[in-house]
Amino acid sequence: MKYDPVEIFKALSNPSRLEILKFIYESGFTGTLEGGSMCCEQCSCMGDVVGKFNLAPSTISHHAKELVRCGLVRMERDGQYMRLLPNPEALEAAAEFMDKVVDSTKGK
């Protein structure tokens, strides 16, 4: 899949979204469902994110959808739960883009 760096950086321009992404990537490997059972090996559940931030669930949902739209996160339904899975491939694409920008400025 091709990732658009403009869409990725636009999604990351919101401080709350950036913190949510960081949380998903840092703790996404230990996400839990209500009751404490693991939801999967490599995901956070929407409830984990809502519980972490002092934002309305609808706001968290909006931010999560923006992160999904640009490819930084994948979202999957598991019954009544929404899994949020890191997608490092998109983050790597943005990093490669920035590496090219930096390389193009060297030697000028």
trRosetta pair geometry for C-beta under 8 A, 3 or more apart (Angstrom, degrees):
i j d omega theta_ij theta_ji phi_ij phi_ji
1 71 6.7 -177 123 -128 134 139
1 89 7.4 91 56 120 100 136
2 93 7.9 142 -163 -143 45 151
3 7 7.6 -128 -180 64 71 109
3 8 6.1 45 162 -49 112 126
3 70 7.2 65 -159 167 96 73
3 71 4.9 -125 -114 67 105 153
3 89 7.4 162 -31 124 135 83
3 90 4.6 151 -108 -132 153 78
3 93 4.0 121 53 86 127 158
3 94 7.0 -73 120 -46 132 76
4 7 4.1 64 85 12 110 109
4 8 6.7 174 90 -12 56 84
4 70 7.1 -103 61 -145 88 83
5 8 5.4 -55 -144 39 37 114
5 9 6.0 29 161 -14 71 107
5 93 7.0 -142 -74 132 82 92
5 94 5.4 134 -123 -117 84 69
5 97 4.2 130 -88 -136 147 178
5 98 8.0 166 -146 -43 135 72
6 9 6.2 -59 -145 42 25 103
6 10 6.1 29 154 -22 63 110
7 10 5.6 -51 -142 36 30 114
7 11 6.4 32 156 -20 63 104
7 69 7.2 -118 177 122 123 91
7 70 4.2 -176 134 -118 100 100
7 71 7.8 78 102 12 122 96
8 11 5.9 -57 -154 35 29 109
8 12 6.4 14 154 -8 64 112
8 70 4.9 152 -86 165 52 130
8 71 7.1 -51 -84 54 98 96
8 72 6.3 120 -133 -57 91 108
8 90 6.4 178 -103 166 126 102
8 91 8.0 162 -158 -98 136 43
8 93 7.4 171 -42 89 159 102
8 94 4.6 -130 121 -83 154 125
9 12 5.6 -60 -142 46 35 106
9 13 6.4 55 153 -46 65 94
9 94 6.9 151 -56 -142 80 120
10 13 5.7 -39 -154 5 32 119
10 70 7.3 179 62 -86 90 142
11 14 7.2 -58 178 21 39 102
11 17 5.9 -132 167 152 71 148
11 66 5.0 166 -130 149 100 100
11 67 5.8 134 175 -92 136 50
11 69 7.2 173 -87 69 131 96
11 70 4.4 -124 -19 4 145 150
11 72 6.5 -162 101 1 148 134
12 17 6.5 -141 -114 106 33 111
12 18 5.2 74 -160 -89 74 92
12 21 6.9 -45 -106 14 88 158
12 72 7.8 121 -61 -65 99 160
13 17 7.9 26 58 56 43 128
14 17 3.9 68 78 11 108 114
14 18 6.6 -179 86 -15 54 83
14 63 7.0 -138 102 -122 142 102
14 66 7.6 43 25 103 141 158
15 18 5.6 -54 -147 34 32 114
15 19 6.5 30 156 -16 65 105
16 19 5.8 -57 -152 38 32 109
16 20 6.2 33 151 -20 67 106
16 53 7.1 91 -156 -160 98 147
16 55 6.5 85 -156 -68 138 151
16 59 7.6 -35 145 153 157 113
16 63 5.9 -100 116 -100 105 150
17 20 5.5 -52 -145 36 33 112
17 21 6.3 36 154 -20 65 104
17 63 4.7 -159 -96 -154 81 106
17 66 6.1 -55 -122 85 139 129
17 67 6.3 177 -165 -60 101 100
18 21 5.8 -52 -149 35 29 112
18 22 6.4 32 151 -20 62 106
19 22 5.5 -51 -147 35 33 114
19 23 6.3 36 152 -21 64 104
19 53 7.1 122 111 -98 122 123
20 23 5.6 -53 -150 35 32 113
20 24 6.4 32 153 -20 65 104
20 49 5.9 46 -146 -154 99 121
20 53 6.7 -36 -84 -40 90 150
20 60 7.0 160 -114 -142 139 79
20 63 5.3 109 21 132 163 134
20 64 6.9 -113 156 -74 143 69
20 67 6.9 -128 103 -41 116 147
21 24 5.7 -54 -148 35 32 111
21 25 6.3 23 157 -12 66 108
21 67 5.8 178 -84 -121 98 135
21 72 5.9 -25 -128 143 124 139
21 73 6.9 -135 -117 -46 80 116
22 25 6.0 -61 -147 42 28 106
22 26 5.9 16 160 -11 66 115
23 26 6.0 -62 -137 44 25 103
23 27 5.8 -26 -179 28 66 111
23 28 7.9 110 128 -47 55 80
23 44 7.1 39 130 -68 89 172
23 48 8.0 180 150 130 117 100
23 49 6.4 128 104 -116 136 80
23 52 5.7 138 -149 119 153 164
23 53 7.7 -121 -20 -45 164 106
24 27 7.2 -72 -122 58 14 74
24 28 4.7 42 174 -66 58 116
24 44 5.2 -123 -125 20 69 132
24 49 7.0 -3 -71 -86 90 117
24 67 7.6 131 16 149 158 161
24 73 5.8 -8 136 -108 165 126
24 84 5.2 -86 -128 128 124 122
24 86 5.8 157 134 -75 96 82
25 28 5.9 -12 -100 2 15 123
25 86 4.9 96 -105 -110 68 131
25 88 7.8 105 -129 -82 111 83
25 91 7.7 62 -99 -58 143 160
27 30 5.7 -70 -171 51 72 95
27 31 7.1 108 134 -69 84 66
27 44 6.0 65 101 -86 88 122
27 48 7.0 -156 116 162 124 135
28 31 6.0 -6 -154 -40 44 109
28 42 6.2 28 133 179 99 58
28 43 5.7 -43 -174 -144 88 17
28 44 4.6 -83 -111 -25 64 92
28 84 6.7 -104 -121 102 109 86
28 85 6.7 117 -178 -136 130 37
28 86 4.8 153 70 -28 164 103
29 41 6.8 -13 -154 159 73 61
29 42 5.5 -17 -108 -116 70 58
30 38 7.7 -83 -158 -120 49 96
31 38 7.2 91 82 -157 61 64
31 39 4.8 -46 111 38 106 116
31 40 6.9 9 63 47 115 70
31 43 4.7 -66 29 105 147 63
31 44 3.8 -178 -93 -115 120 36
31 45 5.0 137 173 -11 119 71
31 48 5.3 -110 -137 -21 84 157
31 83 7.2 125 105 -138 159 80
31 84 7.5 161 -96 52 153 80
32 36 5.5 -29 -171 -144 136 33
32 37 6.6 135 -158 71 83 30
32 38 6.2 -64 -108 -102 63 37
32 39 6.2 146 -155 -18 12 90
32 45 6.7 -87 78 16 35 119
32 48 6.5 120 43 -78 71 113
33 36 7.6 -30 70 49 63 14
33 37 5.1 -16 48 68 106 85
33 38 7.4 34 3 108 88 12
33 39 4.7 124 -48 -77 88 90
33 45 5.9 100 -93 -39 55 163
33 47 7.5 79 -146 43 41 136
33 78 8.0 -99 -90 98 124 128
33 81 5.7 -72 -120 -82 101 158
34 47 6.4 -40 -59 127 84 176
34 81 8.0 -157 0 -85 88 117
38 41 7.4 32 167 -75 133 42
39 43 5.6 -85 96 85 112 114
39 44 7.8 76 48 -170 136 16
39 45 4.8 139 -43 -55 162 112
39 78 6.4 148 -167 58 100 157
39 81 6.2 -135 -129 138 127 152
39 83 5.7 179 143 -101 129 100
40 43 4.5 43 60 22 111 117
40 78 7.6 -170 -37 -64 114 157
40 83 6.0 27 14 -133 130 142
40 85 7.7 -34 84 -88 137 107
42 85 5.8 57 117 -141 90 96
42 86 6.8 -91 169 34 100 93
43 76 7.6 -77 -115 42 151 108
43 83 4.1 -9 178 -170 153 103
43 84 5.9 139 -165 66 86 43
43 85 4.6 -48 -98 -82 92 76
44 48 4.4 -115 -174 71 98 141
44 49 6.0 98 130 -46 130 90
44 83 7.5 137 72 -160 34 58
44 84 4.8 -24 66 63 85 104
45 48 5.1 108 57 -5 68 99
45 49 7.7 -142 99 0 42 84
45 78 8.0 -83 -111 45 107 121
45 81 5.1 -43 -144 -171 124 116
45 82 6.5 120 -161 72 69 53
45 83 6.0 -46 -99 -101 66 51
45 84 7.0 151 -116 12 13 86
46 49 5.7 -57 -157 37 40 109
46 50 6.1 39 149 -19 72 107
46 57 7.8 67 154 -154 112 96
46 60 6.9 127 -168 125 89 123
46 61 7.1 26 -152 -90 131 78
46 64 6.7 -44 -115 -59 96 169
46 81 7.0 -177 24 -166 94 67
46 82 4.2 41 -25 64 122 108
46 84 6.5 114 -71 -29 60 111
47 50 5.5 -51 -139 39 34 112
47 51 6.0 36 159 -21 66 108
47 81 7.2 -63 -3 -131 111 95
48 51 5.9 -61 -151 38 25 111
48 52 6.5 24 153 -23 62 111
48 84 8.0 -129 56 36 112 116
49 52 5.8 -59 -150 32 31 112
49 53 6.5 -8 168 10 67 110
49 60 5.4 149 120 -167 111 129
49 64 6.9 119 91 -72 168 120
49 84 6.6 40 -34 13 133 155
50 53 7.0 -79 -142 49 24 85
50 55 7.7 -111 -134 73 60 80
50 57 5.0 7 -121 -103 132 82
50 60 5.1 -144 -87 28 74 169
53 60 6.4 150 63 -91 127 111
55 59 4.4 -108 167 86 111 129
55 60 5.4 137 94 -53 116 84
55 63 7.8 32 121 -3 161 137
56 59 4.5 95 59 2 83 104
56 60 7.2 -150 94 -4 44 83
57 60 5.5 -52 -147 37 36 113
57 61 6.2 41 153 -23 67 105
58 61 5.5 -50 -148 35 33 117
58 62 6.5 38 151 -22 63 102
59 62 5.6 -49 -150 32 33 113
59 63 6.5 31 152 -15 64 105
60 63 5.8 -57 -149 39 32 109
60 64 6.2 33 153 -21 66 107
61 64 5.7 -54 -145 36 29 112
61 65 6.4 31 155 -20 63 105
62 65 5.8 -56 -151 34 29 111
62 66 6.7 29 152 -18 63 105
63 66 5.7 -54 -152 34 34 112
63 67 6.5 32 151 -17 66 105
64 67 5.7 -56 -150 37 34 111
64 68 6.3 35 150 -19 66 106
64 73 6.7 -86 -158 92 71 148
64 75 6.4 90 156 -82 111 133
64 82 7.7 88 142 130 158 138
64 84 6.1 -95 -143 -102 119 128
65 68 5.5 -52 -146 38 34 113
65 69 6.2 43 152 -30 65 103
65 75 7.7 -33 -95 -13 54 156
66 69 5.4 -45 -144 28 32 118
66 70 6.8 15 162 -5 62 104
67 70 6.6 -63 -150 43 28 97
67 72 4.8 -79 -169 69 83 110
67 73 4.2 33 130 19 113 119
68 71 7.6 43 -179 -74 32 21
68 72 7.7 -92 -72 54 22 68
68 73 5.3 -64 -75 82 62 87
68 74 6.6 89 -127 -123 89 25
68 75 4.9 -39 -94 -6 140 111
70 90 6.9 123 128 -176 78 142
71 87 5.9 -110 163 102 69 149
71 89 7.7 -75 157 88 115 92
71 90 3.9 167 118 -97 102 142
71 93 8.0 5 101 40 138 139
72 87 5.9 170 175 56 21 102
72 90 4.9 -129 -88 97 47 137
72 91 6.2 77 -133 -60 86 83
73 84 5.4 -13 -177 -168 127 92
73 85 6.7 141 -167 69 69 45
73 86 6.6 -47 -112 -109 71 33
73 87 6.0 -170 -97 6 17 101
74 84 7.6 149 77 -158 47 43
74 85 4.4 -21 62 62 97 104
74 87 5.3 105 -25 -57 92 115
75 82 5.8 -8 -168 -178 103 104
75 83 6.8 154 -156 79 48 57
75 84 5.8 -15 -101 -100 75 63
75 85 7.5 -173 -77 18 27 79
76 82 7.4 152 77 -160 36 56
76 83 4.5 -13 62 56 89 110
76 85 6.7 27 4 -10 108 119
77 81 7.4 142 -161 83 53 48
77 82 6.0 -33 -101 -104 60 65
77 83 7.5 -161 -79 14 9 83
78 81 4.7 -22 70 72 92 100
78 82 7.6 165 23 -96 76 16
78 83 5.5 61 -10 -29 116 110
86 91 8.0 -23 -177 -11 97 133
87 90 4.9 44 111 8 109 110
87 91 7.3 148 96 -9 63 88
88 91 5.2 -59 -150 43 48 114
88 92 5.8 52 151 -25 77 104
89 92 5.7 -54 -147 36 29 113
89 93 6.6 34 151 -23 62 102
90 93 5.5 -48 -150 30 35 115
90 94 6.7 34 152 -16 64 101
91 94 5.8 -52 -153 35 34 110
91 95 6.4 34 148 -18 65 106
92 95 5.5 -54 -146 38 34 113
92 96 6.3 39 153 -22 66 103
93 96 5.7 -50 -147 34 31 113
93 97 6.6 36 151 -22 62 103
94 97 5.6 -50 -152 31 33 115
94 98 6.6 30 152 -15 65 105
95 98 5.7 -55 -149 39 33 109
95 99 6.3 40 150 -24 66 103
96 99 5.4 -49 -147 32 33 116
96 100 6.6 35 153 -20 64 101
97 100 5.8 -56 -157 33 31 111
97 101 6.7 31 148 -18 64 104
98 101 5.4 -49 -149 34 38 114
98 102 6.3 37 153 -18 68 103
99 102 5.8 -55 -148 38 31 110
99 103 6.1 31 154 -19 66 108
100 103 5.6 -53 -142 39 30 111
100 104 6.3 32 157 -23 64 106
101 104 5.9 -56 -150 32 28 111
101 105 6.9 20 154 -16 61 107
102 105 6.0 -64 -157 35 33 107
102 106 7.0 42 149 -34 65 99
103 106 5.8 -44 -155 14 38 117
105 108 5.8 -80 -165 22 50 124
